[in-house]
Amino acid sequence: MLNKLSRLLDEAGISLTDHQKNHLVAYVGMLDKWNKAYNLTSVRDPAEMIVRHILDSIVVAPYLQGQRFIDVGTGPGLPGIPLAIVLPDAHFTLTRQSGQAGAFSASGSA
């Protein structure tokens, strides 16, 4: 998955550190694991999660202005957690409805 992420980032012109890439891949692994138990997303294939959840979340990063952001209705932490990984100096607040997705996003932020 790391190779796929690196290739997609290169194609999109997005430069991340190895640490950020590894963190994003770990997040996908956690999302995949919890998705099997709690049906957090309709995307079942981790490789597709890289495209539909990670890349789709972070392509907006260069256009965000400011340092404080709120992700309302974050579900399993999308797009807030991937954005927090690629913008480590920014502050993200994620809000969600209580329930299964909330338990996952809380574990993802630890």
Secondary structure, DSSP 8 states (H G I E B T S, - for coil): -HHHHHHHHHHHT----HHHHHHHHHHHHHHHHHHHHH---S---HHHHIIIIIIHHHTTGGG--SSEEEEET-TTTTTHHHHHHH-TTSEEEEE--SSHHHHHHHHHT-
